[in-house]
Amino acid sequence: MHKWIYLLPLLVAAWGHQAKAADIEAGQAKAVVCAACHGVAGKAMLPNYPHLAGQQPAYLLKQLKAFKDGSRQEPLMAPFMVPLTEADMENLAAYYSSLR
């Protein structure tokens, strides 16, 4: 018998495992605070603030994590990042990427 047969149950279990999808509605609820600078629909009204609507979720998540861990410095963002969890950041990224 082939040795790989012993790995079959592990492969089936891993294949069946689905990562929890980000929650767009939860992201929208968290984004209420963001709207002051980034606009209600993720389109900033002032040129100093970036549009978030339609950005790739991986990009948004990377930037949020960088603000959170301090590797990207922005004094205006720092206080907003303190309470955010990993799930909050994933949800925000999903919400803003869902906007056009």
PAZA-194188 format. One record per atom (N, C-alpha, C): residue in one letter; x, y, z. Coordinates in steps of 0.05 Angstrom, whole numbers, plus 32768, in hexadecimal, padded with zeros to 4 digits. Last residue first. Layout:
REM PAZA-194188
<vexmi><resn>A</resn><u>X</u><v>Y</v><w>Z</w></vexmi>
...
REM end
This chain:
REM PAZA-194188
<vexmi><resn>R</resn><u>7E98</u><v>83F5</v><w>7F93</w></vexmi>
<vexmi><resn>R</resn><u>7EA3</u><v>83FD</v><w>7F79</w></vexmi>
<vexmi><resn>R</resn><u>7EA4</u><v>841B</v><w>7F77</w></vexmi>
<vexmi><resn>L</resn><u>7EA7</u><v>83C9</v><w>7FC9</w></vexmi>
<vexmi><resn>L</resn><u>7E9C</u><v>83E2</v><w>7FBF</w></vexmi>
<vexmi><resn>L</resn><u>7EA8</u><v>83E8</v><w>7FA4</w></vexmi>
<vexmi><resn>S</resn><u>7EC4</u><v>839E</v><w>7FDB</w></vexmi>
<vexmi><resn>S</resn><u>7EAA</u><v>8399</v><w>7FCF</w></vexmi>
<vexmi><resn>S</resn><u>7E9D</u><v>83B1</v><w>7FC2</w></vexmi>
<vexmi><resn>S</resn><u>7EEF</u><v>83B3</v><w>7FF5</w></vexmi>
<vexmi><resn>S</resn><u>7EF4</u><v>83A7</v><w>7FDB</w></vexmi>
<vexmi><resn>S</resn><u>7EDA</u><v>83A1</v><w>7FCC</w></vexmi>
<vexmi><resn>Y</resn><u>7ED7</u><v>83C3</v><w>8025</w></vexmi>
<vexmi><resn>Y</resn><u>7EE0</u><v>83D7</v><w>8012</w></vexmi>
<vexmi><resn>Y</resn><u>7EE5</u><v>83CC</v><w>7FF7</w></vexmi>
<vexmi><resn>Y</resn><u>7ECA</u><v>838F</v><w>803B</w></vexmi>
<vexmi><resn>Y</resn><u>7EB6</u><v>83A3</v><w>8036</w></vexmi>
<vexmi><resn>Y</resn><u>7EBF</u><v>83B7</v><w>8021</w></vexmi>
<vexmi><resn>A</resn><u>7EFC</u><v>8376</v><w>803F</w></vexmi>
<vexmi><resn>A</resn><u>7EE7</u><v>836A</v><w>802F</w></vexmi>
<vexmi><resn>A</resn><u>7ED2</u><v>837F</v><w>8028</w></vexmi>
<vexmi><resn>A</resn><u>7F16</u><v>8399</v><w>8063</w></vexmi>
<vexmi><resn>A</resn><u>7F21</u><v>8394</v><w>8049</w></vexmi>
<vexmi><resn>A</resn><u>7F0C</u><v>8389</v><w>8036</w></vexmi>
<vexmi><resn>L</resn><u>7EF4</u><v>8392</v><w>8090</w></vexmi>
<vexmi><resn>L</resn><u>7EF7</u><v>83AC</v><w>8083</w></vexmi>
<vexmi><resn>L</resn><u>7F02</u><v>83A9</v><w>8067</w></vexmi>
<vexmi><resn>N</resn><u>7EFE</u><v>835C</v><w>809A</w></vexmi>
<vexmi><resn>N</resn><u>7EE3</u><v>8364</v><w>8093</w></vexmi>
<vexmi><resn>N</resn><u>7EE4</u><v>8380</v><w>8086</w></vexmi>
<vexmi><resn>E</resn><u>7F34</u><v>835D</v><w>80A8</w></vexmi>
<vexmi><resn>E</resn><u>7F2B</u><v>834C</v><w>8091</w></vexmi>
<vexmi><resn>E</resn><u>7F10</u><v>8355</v><w>8088</w></vexmi>
<vexmi><resn>M</resn><u>7F31</u><v>837D</v><w>80D5</w></vexmi>
<vexmi><resn>M</resn><u>7F40</u><v>8386</v><w>80BE</w></vexmi>
<vexmi><resn>M</resn><u>7F38</u><v>8377</v><w>80A5</w></vexmi>
<vexmi><resn>D</resn><u>7F12</u><v>835D</v><w>80F7</w></vexmi>
<vexmi><resn>D</resn><u>7F09</u><v>8378</v><w>80F0</w></vexmi>
<vexmi><resn>D</resn><u>7F16</u><v>8381</v><w>80D6</w></vexmi>
<vexmi><resn>A</resn><u>7F35</u><v>8331</v><w>80FD</w></vexmi>
<vexmi><resn>A</resn><u>7F1B</u><v>832D</v><w>80EF</w></vexmi>
<vexmi><resn>A</resn><u>7F0F</u><v>8348</v><w>80E6</w></vexmi>
<vexmi><resn>E</resn><u>7F5D</u><v>8349</v><w>811B</w></vexmi>
<vexmi><resn>E</resn><u>7F63</u><v>833D</v><w>8100</w></vexmi>
<vexmi><resn>E</resn><u>7F4A</u><v>833B</v><w>80F0</w></vexmi>
<vexmi><resn>T</resn><u>7F41</u><v>8384</v><w>8139</w></vexmi>
<vexmi><resn>T</resn><u>7F4A</u><v>8369</v><w>8139</w></vexmi>
<vexmi><resn>T</resn><u>7F51</u><v>8360</v><w>811D</w></vexmi>
<vexmi><resn>L</resn><u>7F4B</u><v>83C7</v><w>814D</w></vexmi>
<vexmi><resn>L</resn><u>7F44</u><v>83B4</v><w>8138</w></vexmi>
<vexmi><resn>L</resn><u>7F51</u><v>8399</v><w>813C</w></vexmi>
<vexmi><resn>P</resn><u>7F59</u><v>83EE</v><w>8173</w></vexmi>
<vexmi><resn>P</resn><u>7F45</u><v>83DA</v><w>817A</w></vexmi>
<vexmi><resn>P</resn><u>7F3F</u><v>83C4</v><w>8165</w></vexmi>
<vexmi><resn>V</resn><u>7F85</u><v>840A</v><w>8156</w></vexmi>
<vexmi><resn>V</resn><u>7F88</u><v>83FC</v><w>8170</w></vexmi>
<vexmi><resn>V</resn><u>7F73</u><v>83E7</v><w>8176</w></vexmi>
<vexmi><resn>M</resn><u>7F78</u><v>8427</v><w>8129</w></vexmi>
<vexmi><resn>M</resn><u>7F81</u><v>840B</v><w>8126</w></vexmi>
<vexmi><resn>M</resn><u>7F82</u><v>83FC</v><w>8140</w></vexmi>
<vexmi><resn>F</resn><u>7F6C</u><v>845A</v><w>8137</w></vexmi>
<vexmi><resn>F</resn><u>7F57</u><v>844A</v><w>812C</w></vexmi>
<vexmi><resn>F</resn><u>7F5E</u><v>842C</v><w>812A</w></vexmi>
<vexmi><resn>P</resn><u>7F9D</u><v>8470</v><w>8146</w></vexmi>
<vexmi><resn>P</resn><u>7F89</u><v>846B</v><w>815A</w></vexmi>
<vexmi><resn>P</resn><u>7F72</u><v>8459</v><w>8151</w></vexmi>
<vexmi><resn>A</resn><u>7FBA</u><v>8470</v><w>8111</w></vexmi>
<vexmi><resn>A</resn><u>7FC2</u><v>8460</v><w>8129</w></vexmi>
<vexmi><resn>A</resn><u>7FAC</u><v>845B</v><w>813D</w></vexmi>
<vexmi><resn>M</resn><u>7FAB</u><v>8494</v><w>80EA</w></vexmi>
<vexmi><resn>M</resn><u>7FA0</u><v>8479</v><w>80EA</w></vexmi>
<vexmi><resn>M</resn><u>7FA4</u><v>846A</v><w>8104</w></vexmi>
<vexmi><resn>L</resn><u>7FC8</u><v>84C2</v><w>80F5</w></vexmi>
<vexmi><resn>L</resn><u>7FAA</u><v>84C4</v><w>80F5</w></vexmi>
<vexmi><resn>L</resn><u>7F9D</u><v>84A8</v><w>80F5</w></vexmi>
<vexmi><resn>P</resn><u>7FFE</u><v>84B2</v><w>80F0</w></vexmi>
<vexmi><resn>P</resn><u>7FF3</u><v>84BA</v><w>810A</w></vexmi>
<vexmi><resn>P</resn><u>7FD4</u><v>84BB</v><w>810B</w></vexmi>
<vexmi><resn>E</resn><u>8016</u><v>847E</v><w>80D1</w></vexmi>
<vexmi><resn>E</resn><u>8004</u><v>8494</v><w>80CB</w></vexmi>
<vexmi><resn>E</resn><u>7FF6</u><v>849B</v><w>80E4</w></vexmi>
<vexmi><resn>Q</resn><u>8044</u><v>844E</v><w>80BC</w></vexmi>
<vexmi><resn>Q</resn><u>803E</u><v>8463</v><w>80CF</w></vexmi>
<vexmi><resn>Q</resn><u>802C</u><v>8478</v><w>80C3</w></vexmi>
<vexmi><resn>R</resn><u>8049</u><v>840B</v><w>80B8</w></vexmi>
<vexmi><resn>R</resn><u>8041</u><v>8422</v><w>80A8</w></vexmi>
<vexmi><resn>R</resn><u>8037</u><v>8437</v><w>80BC</w></vexmi>
<vexmi><resn>S</resn><u>8056</u><v>83ED</v><w>80E3</w></vexmi>
<vexmi><resn>S</resn><u>8069</u><v>83EE</v><w>80CD</w></vexmi>
<vexmi><resn>S</resn><u>8062</u><v>8403</v><w>80B8</w></vexmi>
<vexmi><resn>G</resn><u>802F</u><v>83E8</v><w>810A</w></vexmi>
<vexmi><resn>G</resn><u>8041</u><v>83FF</v><w>810B</w></vexmi>
<vexmi><resn>G</resn><u>8056</u><v>8400</v><w>80F5</w></vexmi>
<vexmi><resn>D</resn><u>8008</u><v>83C3</v><w>8109</w></vexmi>
<vexmi><resn>D</resn><u>8021</u><v>83BB</v><w>8115</w></vexmi>
<vexmi><resn>D</resn><u>8036</u><v>83D1</v><w>8115</w></vexmi>
<vexmi><resn>K</resn><u>7FDE</u><v>83E2</v><w>80F0</w></vexmi>
<vexmi><resn>K</resn><u>7FDA</u><v>83D6</v><w>810B</w></vexmi>
<vexmi><resn>K</resn><u>7FF5</u><v>83CF</v><w>8118</w></vexmi>
<vexmi><resn>F</resn><u>7FF3</u><v>83EF</v><w>80BF</w></vexmi>
<vexmi><resn>F</resn><u>7FEC</u><v>8405</v><w>80D1</w></vexmi>
<vexmi><resn>F</resn><u>7FEA</u><v>83FA</v><w>80EE</w></vexmi>
<vexmi><resn>A</resn><u>7FF8</u><v>83BB</v><w>80AB</w></vexmi>
<vexmi><resn>A</resn><u>8010</u><v>83CC</v><w>80AE</w></vexmi>
<vexmi><resn>A</resn><u>800B</u><v>83E3</v><w>80C0</w></vexmi>
<vexmi><resn>K</resn><u>7FC3</u><v>83AB</v><w>80AA</w></vexmi>
<vexmi><resn>K</resn><u>7FD6</u><v>839D</v><w>80BC</w></vexmi>
<vexmi><resn>K</resn><u>7FEF</u><v>83AE</v><w>80C0</w></vexmi>
<vexmi><resn>L</resn><u>7FB0</u><v>83CE</v><w>8082</w></vexmi>
<vexmi><resn>L</resn><u>7FA5</u><v>83CF</v><w>809D</w></vexmi>
<vexmi><resn>L</resn><u>7FB8</u><v>83C2</v><w>80B1</w></vexmi>
<vexmi><resn>Q</resn><u>7FCF</u><v>83BB</v><w>8056</w></vexmi>
<vexmi><resn>Q</resn><u>7FD2</u><v>83D7</v><w>8060</w></vexmi>
<vexmi><resn>Q</resn><u>7FC8</u><v>83DA</v><w>807C</w></vexmi>
<vexmi><resn>K</resn><u>7FBB</u><v>8387</v><w>8050</w></vexmi>
<vexmi><resn>K</resn><u>7FD8</u><v>838C</v><w>8055</w></vexmi>
<vexmi><resn>K</resn><u>7FDC</u><v>83A7</v><w>8060</w></vexmi>
<vexmi><resn>L</resn><u>7F85</u><v>8392</v><w>8045</w></vexmi>
<vexmi><resn>L</resn><u>7F8D</u><v>8383</v><w>805E</w></vexmi>
<vexmi><resn>L</resn><u>7FAA</u><v>8388</v><w>8064</w></vexmi>
<vexmi><resn>L</resn><u>7F8A</u><v>83AB</v><w>8013</w></vexmi>
<vexmi><resn>L</resn><u>7F7F</u><v>83B9</v><w>802A</w></vexmi>
<vexmi><resn>L</resn><u>7F87</u><v>83AC</v><w>8044</w></vexmi>
<vexmi><resn>Y</resn><u>7FA1</u><v>8380</v><w>7FF5</w></vexmi>
<vexmi><resn>Y</resn><u>7FAF</u><v>8399</v><w>7FF8</w></vexmi>
<vexmi><resn>Y</resn><u>7FA5</u><v>83A8</v><w>8011</w></vexmi>
<vexmi><resn>A</resn><u>7F78</u><v>835A</v><w>7FF8</w></vexmi>
<vexmi><resn>A</resn><u>7F93</u><v>8353</v><w>8003</w></vexmi>
<vexmi><resn>A</resn><u>7FA3</u><v>836D</v><w>8007</w></vexmi>
<vexmi><resn>P</resn><u>7F4D</u><v>8374</v><w>7FDE</w></vexmi>
<vexmi><resn>P</resn><u>7F4C</u><v>836E</v><w>7FFB</w></vexmi>
<vexmi><resn>P</resn><u>7F67</u><v>8368</v><w>8007</w></vexmi>
<vexmi><resn>Q</resn><u>7F59</u><v>83AB</v><w>7FB3</w></vexmi>
<vexmi><resn>Q</resn><u>7F5B</u><v>838E</v><w>7FB8</w></vexmi>
<vexmi><resn>Q</resn><u>7F5B</u><v>8389</v><w>7FD6</w></vexmi>
<vexmi><resn>Q</resn><u>7F28</u><v>83E0</v><w>7FB2</w></vexmi>
<vexmi><resn>Q</resn><u>7F44</u><v>83D6</v><w>7FB5</w></vexmi>
<vexmi><resn>Q</resn><u>7F43</u><v>83B8</v><w>7FBA</w></vexmi>
<vexmi><resn>G</resn><u>7EF4</u><v>83F2</v><w>7FB2</w></vexmi>
<vexmi><resn>G</resn><u>7EFD</u><v>83E3</v><w>7F9B</w></vexmi>
<vexmi><resn>G</resn><u>7F1A</u><v>83DA</v><w>7F9D</w></vexmi>
<vexmi><resn>A</resn><u>7EFF</u><v>8429</v><w>7FDC</w></vexmi>
<vexmi><resn>A</resn><u>7EEC</u><v>8419</v><w>7FCD</w></vexmi>
<vexmi><resn>A</resn><u>7EF9</u><v>840C</v><w>7FB5</w></vexmi>
<vexmi><resn>L</resn><u>7F23</u><v>844C</v><w>7FF0</w></vexmi>
<vexmi><resn>L</resn><u>7F26</u><v>8430</v><w>7FF8</w></vexmi>
<vexmi><resn>L</resn><u>7F14</u><v>841E</v><w>7FE7</w></vexmi>
<vexmi><resn>H</resn><u>7F49</u><v>8485</v><w>7FDF</w></vexmi>
<vexmi><resn>H</resn><u>7F31</u><v>8476</v><w>7FDA</w></vexmi>
<vexmi><resn>H</resn><u>7F36</u><v>8459</v><w>7FE2</w></vexmi>
<vexmi><resn>P</resn><u>7F71</u><v>84A8</v><w>8010</w></vexmi>
<vexmi><resn>P</resn><u>7F6D</u><v>8496</v><w>7FF9</w></vexmi>
<vexmi><resn>P</resn><u>7F51</u><v>848A</v><w>7FF7</w></vexmi>
<vexmi><resn>Y</resn><u>7F76</u><v>84ED</v><w>801D</w></vexmi>
<vexmi><resn>Y</resn><u>7F6D</u><v>84D3</v><w>8027</w></vexmi>
<vexmi><resn>Y</resn><u>7F67</u><v>84C1</v><w>800F</w></vexmi>
<vexmi><resn>N</resn><u>7F81</u><v>851D</v><w>8006</w></vexmi>
<vexmi><resn>N</resn><u>7F95</u><v>8512</v><w>8018</w></vexmi>
<vexmi><resn>N</resn><u>7F8E</u><v>84F6</v><w>8021</w></vexmi>
<vexmi><resn>P</resn><u>7F54</u><v>8530</v><w>7FEA</w></vexmi>
<vexmi><resn>P</resn><u>7F69</u><v>8523</v><w>7FDB</w></vexmi>
<vexmi><resn>P</resn><u>7F7F</u><v>8516</v><w>7FED</w></vexmi>
<vexmi><resn>L</resn><u>7F13</u><v>851E</v><w>8004</w></vexmi>
<vexmi><resn>L</resn><u>7F2B</u><v>852F</v><w>8005</w></vexmi>
<vexmi><resn>L</resn><u>7F43</u><v>8521</v><w>7FF8</w></vexmi>
<vexmi><resn>M</resn><u>7EEE</u><v>84F7</v><w>8000</w></vexmi>
<vexmi><resn>M</resn><u>7EE7</u><v>8511</v><w>7FF4</w></vexmi>
<vexmi><resn>M</resn><u>7EFF</u><v>8524</v><w>7FF4</w></vexmi>
<vexmi><resn>A</resn><u>7EF8</u><v>84B2</v><w>7FEF</w></vexmi>
<vexmi><resn>A</resn><u>7EFE</u><v>84CA</v><w>7FFF</w></vexmi>
<vexmi><resn>A</resn><u>7EF7</u><v>84E4</v><w>7FF0</w></vexmi>
<vexmi><resn>K</resn><u>7ECF</u><v>847F</v><w>7FED</w></vexmi>
<vexmi><resn>K</resn><u>7EDB</u><v>8493</v><w>7FDA</w></vexmi>
<vexmi><resn>K</resn><u>7EDF</u><v>84AD</v><w>7FE9</w></vexmi>
<vexmi><resn>G</resn><u>7EB3</u><v>845E</v><w>800D</w></vexmi>
<vexmi><resn>G</resn><u>7ECF</u><v>8457</v><w>8008</w></vexmi>
<vexmi><resn>G</resn><u>7EDC</u><v>8469</v><w>7FF4</w></vexmi>
<vexmi><resn>A</resn><u>7E81</u><v>8473</v><w>8014</w></vexmi>
<vexmi><resn>A</resn><u>7E83</u><v>845C</v><w>8002</w></vexmi>
<vexmi><resn>A</resn><u>7EA0</u><v>8456</v><w>7FFB</w></vexmi>
<vexmi><resn>V</resn><u>7E8F</u><v>849C</v><w>8038</w></vexmi>
<vexmi><resn>V</resn><u>7E7A</u><v>8489</v><w>803F</w></vexmi>
<vexmi><resn>V</resn><u>7E7C</u><v>8470</v><w>802E</w></vexmi>
<vexmi><resn>G</resn><u>7ED6</u><v>84AB</v><w>8040</w></vexmi>
<vexmi><resn>G</resn><u>7EBC</u><v>84AD</v><w>8033</w></vexmi>
<vexmi><resn>G</resn><u>7EA9</u><v>8497</v><w>8039</w></vexmi>
<vexmi><resn>H</resn><u>7F03</u><v>84AB</v><w>805F</w></vexmi>
<vexmi><resn>H</resn><u>7F04</u><v>849C</v><w>8046</w></vexmi>
<vexmi><resn>H</resn><u>7EE9</u><v>849C</v><w>8037</w></vexmi>
<vexmi><resn>C</resn><u>7EF7</u><v>84CA</v><w>808C</w></vexmi>
<vexmi><resn>C</resn><u>7F0E</u><v>84D1</v><w>807B</w></vexmi>
<vexmi><resn>C</resn><u>7F0D</u><v>84C4</v><w>805F</w></vexmi>
<vexmi><resn>A</resn><u>7EC7</u><v>84B6</v><w>809F</w></vexmi>
<vexmi><resn>A</resn><u>7ECE</u><v>84D2</v><w>80A4</w></vexmi>
<vexmi><resn>A</resn><u>7EE4</u><v>84DB</v><w>8091</w></vexmi>
<vexmi><resn>A</resn><u>7EC6</u><v>847F</v><w>8097</w></vexmi>
<vexmi><resn>A</resn><u>7EB8</u><v>8490</v><w>8084</w></vexmi>
<vexmi><resn>A</resn><u>7EBF</u><v>84AE</v><w>8087</w></vexmi>
<vexmi><resn>C</resn><u>7EDA</u><v>8463</v><w>80C1</w></vexmi>
<vexmi><resn>C</resn><u>7EEC</u><v>8468</v><w>80AB</w></vexmi>
<vexmi><resn>C</resn><u>7EE0</u><v>847D</v><w>8098</w></vexmi>
<vexmi><resn>V</resn><u>7EAD</u><v>8459</v><w>80E1</w></vexmi>
<vexmi><resn>V</resn><u>7EC2</u><v>846B</v><w>80EB</w></vexmi>
<vexmi><resn>V</resn><u>7ED4</u><v>8474</v><w>80D4</w></vexmi>
<vexmi><resn>V</resn><u>7E93</u><v>8433</v><w>80C1</w></vexmi>
<vexmi><resn>V</resn><u>7E86</u><v>844C</v><w>80C7</w></vexmi>
<vexmi><resn>V</resn><u>7E9A</u><v>8461</v><w>80D1</w></vexmi>
<vexmi><resn>A</resn><u>7EAB</u><v>8403</v><w>80BC</w></vexmi>
<vexmi><resn>A</resn><u>7EB4</u><v>8418</v><w>80AA</w></vexmi>
<vexmi><resn>A</resn><u>7EA7</u><v>8433</v><w>80B0</w></vexmi>
<vexmi><resn>K</resn><u>7E91</u><v>83DD</v><w>80DB</w></vexmi>
<vexmi><resn>K</resn><u>7EAA</u><v>83E8</v><w>80E5</w></vexmi>
<vexmi><resn>K</resn><u>7EB3</u><v>8401</v><w>80D5</w></vexmi>
<vexmi><resn>A</resn><u>7E67</u><v>83D2</v><w>80B7</w></vexmi>
<vexmi><resn>A</resn><u>7E61</u><v>83DD</v><w>80D2</w></vexmi>
<vexmi><resn>A</resn><u>7E7A</u><v>83EA</v><w>80DE</w></vexmi>
<vexmi><resn>Q</resn><u>7E83</u><v>83BB</v><w>808D</w></vexmi>
<vexmi><resn>Q</resn><u>7E74</u><v>83D4</v><w>8089</w></vexmi>
<vexmi><resn>Q</resn><u>7E6E</u><v>83E1</v><w>80A3</w></vexmi>
<vexmi><resn>G</resn><u>7E96</u><v>838D</v><w>80A6</w></vexmi>
<vexmi><resn>G</resn><u>7EA9</u><v>83A1</v><w>809D</w></vexmi>
<vexmi><resn>G</resn><u>7E9B</u><v>83BC</v><w>8098</w></vexmi>
<vexmi><resn>A</resn><u>7E66</u><v>8372</v><w>80AD</w></vexmi>
<vexmi><resn>A</resn><u>7E75</u><v>837A</v><w>80C5</w></vexmi>
<vexmi><resn>A</resn><u>7E8A</u><v>8390</v><w>80BD</w></vexmi>
<vexmi><resn>E</resn><u>7E5B</u><v>836A</v><w>8076</w></vexmi>
<vexmi><resn>E</resn><u>7E49</u><v>837A</v><w>8087</w></vexmi>
<vexmi><resn>E</resn><u>7E56</u><v>8384</v><w>80A1</w></vexmi>
<vexmi><resn>I</resn><u>7E85</u><v>8348</v><w>8067</w></vexmi>
<vexmi><resn>I</resn><u>7E82</u><v>8363</v><w>805B</w></vexmi>
<vexmi><resn>I</resn><u>7E70</u><v>8375</v><w>806C</w></vexmi>
<vexmi><resn>D</resn><u>7EAE</u><v>831F</v><w>8086</w></vexmi>
<vexmi><resn>D</resn><u>7E92</u><v>8327</v><w>8088</w></vexmi>
<vexmi><resn>D</resn><u>7E90</u><v>8344</v><w>807E</w></vexmi>
<vexmi><resn>A</resn><u>7ED7</u><v>82ED</v><w>8068</w></vexmi>
<vexmi><resn>A</resn><u>7ED4</u><v>8307</v><w>8075</w></vexmi>
<vexmi><resn>A</resn><u>7EB7</u><v>830F</v><w>8073</w></vexmi>
<vexmi><resn>A</resn><u>7ED0</u><v>82A7</v><w>8073</w></vexmi>
<vexmi><resn>A</resn><u>7ED0</u><v>82BE</v><w>8061</w></vexmi>
<vexmi><resn>A</resn><u>7ECC</u><v>82D8</v><w>8071</w></vexmi>
<vexmi><resn>K</resn><u>7EF9</u><v>8279</v><w>808F</w></vexmi>
<vexmi><resn>K</resn><u>7EE2</u><v>8289</v><w>8094</w></vexmi>
<vexmi><resn>K</resn><u>7EE4</u><v>82A2</v><w>8082</w></vexmi>
<vexmi><resn>A</resn><u>7F10</u><v>8244</v><w>8066</w></vexmi>
<vexmi><resn>A</resn><u>7F16</u><v>825C</v><w>8076</w></vexmi>
<vexmi><resn>A</resn><u>7EFD</u><v>826D</v><w>8078</w></vexmi>
<vexmi><resn>Q</resn><u>7EFD</u><v>8201</v><w>806B</w></vexmi>
<vexmi><resn>Q</resn><u>7EF9</u><v>821B</v><w>805D</w></vexmi>
<vexmi><resn>Q</resn><u>7F00</u><v>8232</v><w>8070</w></vexmi>
<vexmi><resn>H</resn><u>7F11</u><v>81C0</v><w>8065</w></vexmi>
<vexmi><resn>H</resn><u>7F13</u><v>81D8</v><w>8075</w></vexmi>
<vexmi><resn>H</resn><u>7F10</u><v>81F1</v><w>8064</w></vexmi>
<vexmi><resn>G</resn><u>7F14</u><v>8198</v><w>8040</w></vexmi>
<vexmi><resn>G</resn><u>7EFA</u><v>819F</v><w>804A</w></vexmi>
<vexmi><resn>G</resn><u>7EFA</u><v>81B8</v><w>805B</w></vexmi>
<vexmi><resn>W</resn><u>7F4B</u><v>8193</v><w>803A</w></vexmi>
<vexmi><resn>W</resn><u>7F3B</u><v>819C</v><w>8023</w></vexmi>
<vexmi><resn>W</resn><u>7F1F</u><v>81A5</v><w>802C</w></vexmi>
<vexmi><resn>A</resn><u>7F58</u><v>817E</v><w>806C</w></vexmi>
<vexmi><resn>A</resn><u>7F62</u><v>8198</v><w>8064</w></vexmi>
<vexmi><resn>A</resn><u>7F52</u><v>81A4</v><w>804D</w></vexmi>
<vexmi><resn>A</resn><u>7F3F</u><v>814C</v><w>8069</w></vexmi>
<vexmi><resn>A</resn><u>7F38</u><v>815F</v><w>807E</w></vexmi>
<vexmi><resn>A</resn><u>7F40</u><v>817B</v><w>8077</w></vexmi>
<vexmi><resn>V</resn><u>7F5A</u><v>8135</v><w>803E</w></vexmi>
<vexmi><resn>V</resn><u>7F3D</u><v>8139</v><w>803C</w></vexmi>
<vexmi><resn>V</resn><u>7F34</u><v>814E</v><w>8051</w></vexmi>
<vexmi><resn>L</resn><u>7F8D</u><v>8133</v><w>8052</w></vexmi>
<vexmi><resn>L</resn><u>7F88</u><v>8143</v><w>803A</w></vexmi>
<vexmi><resn>L</resn><u>7F6A</u><v>8149</v><w>8038</w></vexmi>
<vexmi><resn>L</resn><u>7F86</u><v>8110</v><w>807D</w></vexmi>
<vexmi><resn>L</resn><u>7F8F</u><v>812B</v><w>8082</w></vexmi>
<vexmi><resn>L</resn><u>7F89</u><v>813E</v><w>806A</w></vexmi>
<vexmi><resn>P</resn><u>7F77</u><v>80E0</v><w>8062</w></vexmi>
<vexmi><resn>P</resn><u>7F65</u><v>80EE</v><w>8075</w></vexmi>
<vexmi><resn>P</resn><u>7F6D</u><v>810A</v><w>807B</w></vexmi>
<vexmi><resn>L</resn><u>7FA8</u><v>80D8</v><w>8042</w></vexmi>
<vexmi><resn>L</resn><u>7F8E</u><v>80DE</v><w>8036</w></vexmi>
<vexmi><resn>L</resn><u>7F7B</u><v>80EB</v><w>804A</w></vexmi>
<vexmi><resn>L</resn><u>7FD6</u><v>80C7</v><w>8058</w></vexmi>
<vexmi><resn>L</resn><u>7FD2</u><v>80E4</v><w>8058</w></vexmi>
<vexmi><resn>L</resn><u>7FB6</u><v>80EB</v><w>804E</w></vexmi>
<vexmi><resn>Y</resn><u>7FD7</u><v>8092</v><w>804F</w></vexmi>
<vexmi><resn>Y</resn><u>7FD4</u><v>809B</v><w>806B</w></vexmi>
<vexmi><resn>Y</resn><u>7FCF</u><v>80B9</v><w>806D</w></vexmi>
<vexmi><resn>I</resn><u>7FE1</u><v>808E</v><w>801A</w></vexmi>
<vexmi><resn>I</resn><u>7FC6</u><v>8088</v><w>8023</w></vexmi>
<vexmi><resn>I</resn><u>7FC1</u><v>8090</v><w>8040</w></vexmi>
<vexmi><resn>W</resn><u>8016</u><v>8095</v><w>8011</w></vexmi>
<vexmi><resn>W</resn><u>8005</u><v>80AD</v><w>8010</w></vexmi>
<vexmi><resn>W</resn><u>7FE9</u><v>80A7</v><w>8019</w></vexmi>
<vexmi><resn>K</resn><u>802E</u><v>8063</v><w>8010</w></vexmi>
<vexmi><resn>K</resn><u>8030</u><v>8072</v><w>8029</w></vexmi>
<vexmi><resn>K</resn><u>801D</u><v>808A</v><w>8029</w></vexmi>
<vexmi><resn>H</resn><u>8009</u><v>802D</v><w>7FF2</w></vexmi>
<vexmi><resn>H</resn><u>8019</u><v>8046</v><w>7FF0</w></vexmi>
<vexmi><resn>H</resn><u>8018</u><v>8056</v><w>800A</w></vexmi>
<vexmi><resn>M</resn><u>8011</u><v>7FE9</v><w>8000</w></vexmi>
<vexmi><resn>M</resn><u>8000</u><v>8000</v><w>8000</w></vexmi>
<vexmi><resn>M</resn><u>8012</u><v>8019</v><w>8000</w></vexmi>
REM end
